[in-house]
Amino acid sequence: MWGWAGVFLGLLVRGTSLAIGLGPVWTLAAENLVQGFASLLAAIEVLQRWLPGTDAGSVAAAAGVPAQGAPGGTLGVTTTVDGPQATLVLAVYLVAFTVVAAVLLQRRDIT
């Protein structure tokens, strides 16, 4: 999913440097800030359940990877969302990235 998000960003901003810069900023800063403040505000906690990083970590936890905080746990793997919901949300992200990227590619690059 993250690779496809990178392709989407590259097509969206039409340059590799901005796309490469936005990816880590999103995953390392934005999602971590939301996760940090999720316990303080109910609206942010709801938002957290729909973020791609949280759902990717929840899919990994559902697949049997030890969650963050557990003995032998992996950083970023959480049990915030159950496996089927997380898989569905990631599939929606993939479809949305694909559709928007295809539309952008068709309008901008194919004559």
C-alpha angles and dihedrals in degrees: 000000000000092000091052090048087056091052089049092050091047091054093042098053096028093224136083100219096059092042091050090048097047095051097062092039089056097045099037102035114019099041093042091052091051091048091048094052097037093095091053102052127035093213092056090048090056090047091051091061091062100047117110095231094054092047093047089052091048091052089052091050090049088052090057104266110143110256124241110275094028121106106281089008124166122235111250096020109118138168094218093120129029118250102255094049092046091050091049093049092049090049089053090051090050093049092047092049090048096048096045092044091050092050092048092047092049095048099041110028110025116072 
